[in-house]
Amino acid sequence: MAITYQRISGGRLLLNVMTGGDDAEQRRFGDDLDKTARDRRAGEFITVFRQLWSGEPVTFHGDHLFVEDARIVLSGYPHLEEAFSFGEGVLPILAERGLLANSELR
């Protein structure tokens, strides 16, 4: 839905990433980081996520996240037809915008 709105609105959609409630509430969920550290962790997650959309394997070593040779996998099981339909619609858009490395769709 966000991608559709972004396209229709000409790029006017902004998303706010929330990193949790107050520190005591987060500790109840097993997260002992303070807000500043949670914000840094969220920044690392967004960095990894954006790099994954390049289509290339991602290796990232941060203060909070560590990934080696990570890749996006579009899994269709058990809804293979829906995943295929999604890929047919999204991959050409990503290729058109230069967001797919080594794409056969260009």
VMD Tcl script that builds the backbone (N, CA, C; Angstrom):
set m [mol new atoms 318]
animate dup $m
set s [atomselect $m all]
$s set {name element resname resid chain x y z} {
  {N N MET 1 A 0.832 -1.185 0.000}
  {CA C MET 1 A 0.000 0.000 0.000}
  {C C MET 1 A 0.877 1.249 0.000}
  {N N ALA 2 A 1.979 1.199 0.757}
  {CA C ALA 2 A 2.853 2.364 0.823}
  {C C ALA 2 A 3.489 2.653 -0.529}
  {N N ILE 3 A 3.916 1.610 -1.238}
  {CA C ILE 3 A 4.519 1.808 -2.554}
  {C C ILE 3 A 3.507 2.397 -3.517}
  {N N THR 4 A 2.281 1.908 -3.475}
  {CA C THR 4 A 1.242 2.438 -4.348}
  {C C THR 4 A 1.002 3.912 -4.052}
  {N N TYR 5 A 0.866 4.272 -2.789}
  {CA C TYR 5 A 0.657 5.669 -2.422}
  {C C TYR 5 A 1.841 6.527 -2.856}
  {N N GLN 6 A 3.053 6.013 -2.673}
  {CA C GLN 6 A 4.259 6.746 -3.064}
  {C C GLN 6 A 4.231 7.056 -4.561}
  {N N ARG 7 A 3.831 6.093 -5.371}
  {CA C ARG 7 A 3.763 6.306 -6.824}
  {C C ARG 7 A 2.661 7.303 -7.184}
  {N N ILE 8 A 1.489 7.126 -6.607}
  {CA C ILE 8 A 0.356 7.990 -6.939}
  {C C ILE 8 A 0.610 9.427 -6.502}
  {N N SER 9 A 1.258 9.606 -5.371}
  {CA C SER 9 A 1.456 10.946 -4.814}
  {C C SER 9 A 2.713 11.642 -5.352}
  {N N GLY 10 A 3.432 10.979 -6.228}
  {CA C GLY 10 A 4.633 11.593 -6.766}
  {C C GLY 10 A 5.759 11.698 -5.742}
  {N N GLY 11 A 5.846 10.734 -4.842}
  {CA C GLY 11 A 6.947 10.697 -3.887}
  {C C GLY 11 A 6.702 11.482 -2.614}
  {N N ARG 12 A 5.462 11.716 -2.251}
  {CA C ARG 12 A 5.170 12.532 -1.074}
  {C C ARG 12 A 4.906 11.747 0.204}
  {N N LEU 13 A 5.127 10.450 0.183}
  {CA C LEU 13 A 4.889 9.641 1.369}
  {C C LEU 13 A 6.139 9.609 2.239}
  {N N LEU 14 A 5.986 9.893 3.509}
  {CA C LEU 14 A 7.055 9.772 4.483}
  {C C LEU 14 A 6.620 8.771 5.536}
  {N N LEU 15 A 7.523 7.904 5.930}
  {CA C LEU 15 A 7.219 6.928 6.970}
  {C C LEU 15 A 8.060 7.244 8.200}
  {N N ASN 16 A 7.458 7.133 9.363}
  {CA C ASN 16 A 8.138 7.372 10.624}
  {C C ASN 16 A 8.444 6.021 11.257}
  {N N VAL 17 A 9.709 5.762 11.507}
  {CA C VAL 17 A 10.105 4.508 12.128}
  {C C VAL 17 A 10.134 4.717 13.630}
  {N N MET 18 A 9.303 3.972 14.346}
  {CA C MET 18 A 9.237 4.074 15.800}
  {C C MET 18 A 10.124 2.983 16.394}
  {N N THR 19 A 10.886 3.342 17.409}
  {CA C THR 19 A 11.819 2.384 18.002}
  {C C THR 19 A 11.373 1.926 19.388}
  {N N GLY 20 A 10.105 2.056 19.669}
  {CA C GLY 20 A 9.576 1.566 20.939}
  {C C GLY 20 A 9.090 2.680 21.837}
  {N N GLY 21 A 8.581 2.268 22.987}
  {CA C GLY 21 A 8.068 3.212 23.968}
  {C C GLY 21 A 9.163 3.670 24.913}
  {N N ASP 22 A 8.789 3.914 26.154}
  {CA C ASP 22 A 9.814 4.355 27.108}
  {C C ASP 22 A 10.706 3.171 27.491}
  {N N ASP 23 A 11.824 3.493 28.107}
  {CA C ASP 23 A 12.830 2.468 28.400}
  {C C ASP 23 A 12.287 1.336 29.271}
  {N N ALA 24 A 11.473 1.668 30.286}
  {CA C ALA 24 A 10.919 0.633 31.170}
  {C C ALA 24 A 10.014 -0.319 30.390}
  {N N GLU 25 A 9.196 0.238 29.490}
  {CA C GLU 25 A 8.318 -0.605 28.681}
  {C C GLU 25 A 9.140 -1.529 27.790}
  {N N GLN 26 A 10.190 -1.016 27.193}
  {CA C GLN 26 A 11.024 -1.834 26.319}
  {C C GLN 26 A 11.692 -2.968 27.092}
  {N N ARG 27 A 12.107 -2.694 28.337}
  {CA C ARG 27 A 12.728 -3.739 29.147}
  {C C ARG 27 A 11.741 -4.874 29.427}
  {N N ARG 28 A 10.450 -4.539 29.543}
  {CA C ARG 28 A 9.447 -5.587 29.748}
  {C C ARG 28 A 9.391 -6.542 28.556}
  {N N PHE 29 A 9.817 -6.050 27.393}
  {CA C PHE 29 A 9.836 -6.885 26.190}
  {C C PHE 29 A 11.214 -7.480 25.928}
  {N N GLY 30 A 12.131 -7.326 26.893}
  {CA C GLY 30 A 13.454 -7.907 26.751}
  {C C GLY 30 A 14.449 -7.043 25.999}
  {N N ASP 31 A 14.117 -5.792 25.757}
  {CA C ASP 31 A 14.994 -4.872 25.030}
  {C C ASP 31 A 15.581 -3.881 26.032}
  {N N ASP 32 A 16.864 -4.031 26.335}
  {CA C ASP 32 A 17.456 -3.187 27.369}
  {C C ASP 32 A 18.172 -1.952 26.821}
  {N N LEU 33 A 18.015 -1.662 25.529}
  {CA C LEU 33 A 18.644 -0.473 24.951}
  {C C LEU 33 A 17.838 0.782 25.273}
  {N N ASP 34 A 18.546 1.898 25.469}
  {CA C ASP 34 A 17.837 3.166 25.643}
  {C C ASP 34 A 17.395 3.694 24.270}
  {N N LYS 35 A 16.629 4.786 24.268}
  {CA C LYS 35 A 16.059 5.283 23.018}
  {C C LYS 35 A 17.121 5.626 21.983}
  {N N THR 36 A 18.215 6.243 22.411}
  {CA C THR 36 A 19.269 6.616 21.468}
  {C C THR 36 A 19.860 5.378 20.798}
  {N N ALA 37 A 20.117 4.349 21.588}
  {CA C ALA 37 A 20.669 3.109 21.034}
  {C C ALA 37 A 19.645 2.408 20.147}
  {N N ARG 38 A 18.352 2.456 20.525}
  {CA C ARG 38 A 17.316 1.854 19.673}
  {C C ARG 38 A 17.237 2.587 18.338}
  {N N ASP 39 A 17.381 3.901 18.363}
  {CA C ASP 39 A 17.375 4.676 17.117}
  {C C ASP 39 A 18.561 4.282 16.238}
  {N N ARG 40 A 19.730 4.093 16.831}
  {CA C ARG 40 A 20.904 3.673 16.053}
  {C C ARG 40 A 20.687 2.281 15.471}
  {N N ARG 41 A 20.098 1.387 16.268}
  {CA C ARG 41 A 19.814 0.040 15.770}
  {C C ARG 41 A 18.826 0.102 14.607}
  {N N ALA 42 A 17.801 0.933 14.726}
  {CA C ALA 42 A 16.839 1.084 13.634}
  {C C ALA 42 A 17.529 1.634 12.386}
  {N N GLY 43 A 18.453 2.571 12.567}
  {CA C GLY 43 A 19.202 3.102 11.438}
  {C C GLY 43 A 20.013 2.028 10.738}
  {N N GLU 44 A 20.614 1.137 11.523}
  {CA C GLU 44 A 21.359 0.029 10.936}
  {C C GLU 44 A 20.424 -0.890 10.156}
  {N N PHE 45 A 19.254 -1.176 10.718}
  {CA C PHE 45 A 18.278 -2.028 10.033}
  {C C PHE 45 A 17.881 -1.412 8.704}
  {N N ILE 46 A 17.597 -0.117 8.700}
  {CA C ILE 46 A 17.193 0.559 7.465}
  {C C ILE 46 A 18.331 0.522 6.446}
  {N N THR 47 A 19.562 0.706 6.905}
  {CA C THR 47 A 20.714 0.623 5.998}
  {C C THR 47 A 20.788 -0.748 5.338}
  {N N VAL 48 A 20.667 -1.810 6.137}
  {CA C VAL 48 A 20.714 -3.166 5.588}
  {C C VAL 48 A 19.550 -3.384 4.626}
  {N N PHE 49 A 18.364 -2.980 5.025}
  {CA C PHE 49 A 17.172 -3.181 4.199}
  {C C PHE 49 A 17.318 -2.495 2.843}
  {N N ARG 50 A 17.790 -1.252 2.839}
  {CA C ARG 50 A 17.973 -0.512 1.583}
  {C C ARG 50 A 19.024 -1.181 0.705}
  {N N GLN 51 A 20.097 -1.672 1.313}
  {CA C GLN 51 A 21.126 -2.354 0.535}
  {C C GLN 51 A 20.592 -3.657 -0.056}
  {N N LEU 52 A 19.722 -4.345 0.679}
  {CA C LEU 52 A 19.144 -5.581 0.164}
  {C C LEU 52 A 18.352 -5.345 -1.117}
  {N N TRP 53 A 17.681 -4.204 -1.220}
  {CA C TRP 53 A 16.880 -3.916 -2.398}
  {C C TRP 53 A 17.728 -3.688 -3.644}
  {N N SER 54 A 19.064 -3.569 -3.490}
  {CA C SER 54 A 19.931 -3.436 -4.659}
  {C C SER 54 A 19.967 -4.726 -5.459}
  {N N GLY 55 A 19.585 -5.822 -4.820}
  {CA C GLY 55 A 19.610 -7.114 -5.492}
  {C C GLY 55 A 20.930 -7.845 -5.312}
  {N N GLU 56 A 21.905 -7.199 -4.716}
  {CA C GLU 56 A 23.207 -7.808 -4.479}
  {C C GLU 56 A 23.282 -8.333 -3.043}
  {N N PRO 57 A 24.124 -9.339 -2.800}
  {CA C PRO 57 A 24.317 -9.810 -1.426}
  {C C PRO 57 A 24.849 -8.694 -0.541}
  {N N VAL 58 A 24.417 -8.683 0.718}
  {CA C VAL 58 A 24.792 -7.622 1.649}
  {C C VAL 58 A 25.561 -8.216 2.821}
  {N N THR 59 A 26.682 -7.590 3.127}
  {CA C THR 59 A 27.421 -7.878 4.349}
  {C C THR 59 A 27.478 -6.578 5.127}
  {N N PHE 60 A 27.085 -6.622 6.388}
  {CA C PHE 60 A 27.027 -5.419 7.210}
  {C C PHE 60 A 27.448 -5.775 8.625}
  {N N HIS 61 A 28.366 -4.999 9.174}
  {CA C HIS 61 A 28.805 -5.188 10.552}
  {C C HIS 61 A 28.596 -3.865 11.277}
  {N N GLY 62 A 27.561 -3.788 12.088}
  {CA C GLY 62 A 27.284 -2.577 12.844}
  {C C GLY 62 A 27.445 -2.812 14.327}
  {N N ASP 63 A 27.041 -1.827 15.093}
  {CA C ASP 63 A 27.085 -1.972 16.548}
  {C C ASP 63 A 25.998 -2.906 17.059}
  {N N HIS 64 A 24.888 -3.003 16.304}
  {CA C HIS 64 A 23.736 -3.792 16.748}
  {C C HIS 64 A 23.394 -4.943 15.813}
  {N N LEU 65 A 23.682 -4.797 14.542}
  {CA C LEU 65 A 23.332 -5.817 13.553}
  {C C LEU 65 A 24.578 -6.332 12.858}
  {N N PHE 66 A 24.539 -7.596 12.504}
  {CA C PHE 66 A 25.639 -8.256 11.826}
  {C C PHE 66 A 25.024 -9.212 10.817}
  {N N VAL 67 A 25.240 -8.967 9.535}
  {CA C VAL 67 A 24.743 -9.887 8.505}
  {C C VAL 67 A 25.873 -10.205 7.543}
  {N N GLU 68 A 25.913 -11.418 7.082}
  {CA C GLU 68 A 26.911 -11.885 6.121}
  {C C GLU 68 A 26.183 -12.456 4.914}
  {N N ASP 69 A 26.488 -11.926 3.752}
  {CA C ASP 69 A 25.966 -12.468 2.495}
  {C C ASP 69 A 24.440 -12.595 2.519}
  {N N ALA 70 A 23.770 -11.575 3.060}
  {CA C ALA 70 A 22.302 -11.593 3.152}
  {C C ALA 70 A 21.695 -11.282 1.786}
  {N N ARG 71 A 20.559 -11.863 1.517}
  {CA C ARG 71 A 19.854 -11.654 0.250}
  {C C ARG 71 A 18.357 -11.597 0.510}
  {N N ILE 72 A 17.660 -10.895 -0.372}
  {CA C ILE 72 A 16.197 -10.904 -0.303}
  {C C ILE 72 A 15.709 -12.150 -1.016}
  {N N VAL 73 A 14.801 -12.852 -0.377}
  {CA C VAL 73 A 14.190 -14.024 -0.981}
  {C C VAL 73 A 12.695 -13.766 -1.037}
  {N N LEU 74 A 12.168 -13.722 -2.238}
  {CA C LEU 74 A 10.720 -13.597 -2.390}
  {C C LEU 74 A 10.154 -15.002 -2.447}
  {N N SER 75 A 9.583 -15.427 -1.346}
  {CA C SER 75 A 9.076 -16.781 -1.252}
  {C C SER 75 A 7.590 -16.792 -1.550}
  {N N GLY 76 A 7.192 -17.707 -2.384}
  {CA C GLY 76 A 5.798 -17.800 -2.739}
  {C C GLY 76 A 5.059 -18.893 -2.011}
  {N N TYR 77 A 5.741 -19.695 -1.246}
  {CA C TYR 77 A 5.075 -20.809 -0.611}
  {C C TYR 77 A 4.242 -20.336 0.557}
  {N N PRO 78 A 3.012 -20.625 0.695}
  {CA C PRO 78 A 2.243 -21.489 -0.197}
  {C C PRO 78 A 1.476 -20.714 -1.263}
  {N N HIS 79 A 1.796 -19.430 -1.460}
  {CA C HIS 79 A 1.032 -18.597 -2.389}
  {C C HIS 79 A 1.913 -18.170 -3.552}
  {N N LEU 80 A 2.377 -19.129 -4.316}
  {CA C LEU 80 A 3.324 -18.876 -5.387}
  {C C LEU 80 A 2.769 -17.920 -6.437}
  {N N GLU 81 A 1.511 -18.056 -6.786}
  {CA C GLU 81 A 0.936 -17.185 -7.819}
  {C C GLU 81 A 0.917 -15.730 -7.374}
  {N N GLU 82 A 0.614 -15.478 -6.102}
  {CA C GLU 82 A 0.608 -14.103 -5.598}
  {C C GLU 82 A 2.021 -13.529 -5.577}
  {N N ALA 83 A 3.011 -14.331 -5.181}
  {CA C ALA 83 A 4.396 -13.859 -5.164}
  {C C ALA 83 A 4.864 -13.557 -6.581}
  {N N PHE 84 A 4.503 -14.395 -7.535}
  {CA C PHE 84 A 4.881 -14.175 -8.924}
  {C C PHE 84 A 4.238 -12.897 -9.442}
  {N N SER 85 A 2.975 -12.693 -9.139}
  {CA C SER 85 A 2.269 -11.481 -9.558}
  {C C SER 85 A 2.918 -10.241 -8.947}
  {N N PHE 86 A 3.277 -10.330 -7.684}
  {CA C PHE 86 A 3.962 -9.216 -7.019}
  {C C PHE 86 A 5.283 -8.911 -7.723}
  {N N GLY 87 A 6.052 -9.943 -7.988}
  {CA C GLY 87 A 7.332 -9.750 -8.661}
  {C C GLY 87 A 7.180 -9.143 -10.044}
  {N N GLU 88 A 6.179 -9.603 -10.790}
  {CA C GLU 88 A 5.943 -9.040 -12.126}
  {C C GLU 88 A 5.624 -7.554 -12.066}
  {N N GLY 89 A 4.942 -7.137 -11.018}
  {CA C GLY 89 A 4.578 -5.730 -10.899}
  {C C GLY 89 A 5.689 -4.863 -10.327}
  {N N VAL 90 A 6.426 -5.382 -9.358}
  {CA C VAL 90 A 7.416 -4.570 -8.647}
  {C C VAL 90 A 8.776 -4.557 -9.330}
  {N N LEU 91 A 9.238 -5.690 -9.821}
  {CA C LEU 91 A 10.589 -5.746 -10.384}
  {C C LEU 91 A 10.796 -4.784 -11.554}
  {N N PRO 92 A 9.845 -4.639 -12.488}
  {CA C PRO 92 A 10.063 -3.658 -13.556}
  {C C PRO 92 A 10.166 -2.221 -13.034}
  {N N ILE 93 A 9.420 -1.913 -11.988}
  {CA C ILE 93 A 9.495 -0.564 -11.402}
  {C C ILE 93 A 10.862 -0.337 -10.790}
  {N N LEU 94 A 11.354 -1.327 -10.042}
  {CA C LEU 94 A 12.678 -1.206 -9.443}
  {C C LEU 94 A 13.752 -1.087 -10.521}
  {N N ALA 95 A 13.629 -1.866 -11.587}
  {CA C ALA 95 A 14.601 -1.798 -12.676}
  {C C ALA 95 A 14.552 -0.436 -13.367}
  {N N GLU 96 A 13.356 0.066 -13.602}
  {CA C GLU 96 A 13.182 1.366 -14.254}
  {C C GLU 96 A 13.848 2.479 -13.461}
  {N N ARG 97 A 13.804 2.369 -12.155}
  {CA C ARG 97 A 14.393 3.393 -11.284}
  {C C ARG 97 A 15.867 3.138 -10.987}
  {N N GLY 98 A 16.431 2.115 -11.606}
  {CA C GLY 98 A 17.843 1.814 -11.398}
  {C C GLY 98 A 18.143 1.201 -10.048}
  {N N LEU 99 A 17.162 0.548 -9.443}
  {CA C LEU 99 A 17.344 -0.013 -8.103}
  {C C LEU 99 A 17.678 -1.499 -8.108}
  {N N LEU 100 A 17.811 -2.090 -9.280}
  {CA C LEU 100 A 18.197 -3.492 -9.368}
  {C C LEU 100 A 19.550 -3.577 -10.048}
  {N N ALA 101 A 20.498 -4.157 -9.395}
  {CA C ALA 101 A 21.823 -4.345 -9.990}
  {C C ALA 101 A 21.788 -5.548 -10.924}
  {N N ASN 102 A 22.454 -5.427 -12.053}
  {CA C ASN 102 A 22.572 -6.535 -13.021}
  {C C ASN 102 A 21.212 -7.083 -13.423}
  {N N SER 103 A 20.252 -6.223 -13.611}
  {CA C SER 103 A 18.898 -6.673 -13.906}
  {C C SER 103 A 18.738 -7.018 -15.386}
  {N N GLU 104 A 18.078 -8.142 -15.647}
  {CA C GLU 104 A 17.732 -8.504 -17.017}
  {C C GLU 104 A 16.521 -7.716 -17.503}
  {N N LEU 105 A 15.877 -6.964 -16.591}
  {CA C LEU 105 A 14.644 -6.271 -16.924}
  {C C LEU 105 A 14.874 -4.891 -17.528}
  {N N ARG 106 A 16.089 -4.409 -17.524}
  {CA C ARG 106 A 16.361 -3.058 -18.017}
  {C C ARG 106 A 16.252 -2.981 -19.510}
}
mol reanalyze $m
mol bondsrecalc $m
mol representation Tube
mol addrep $m
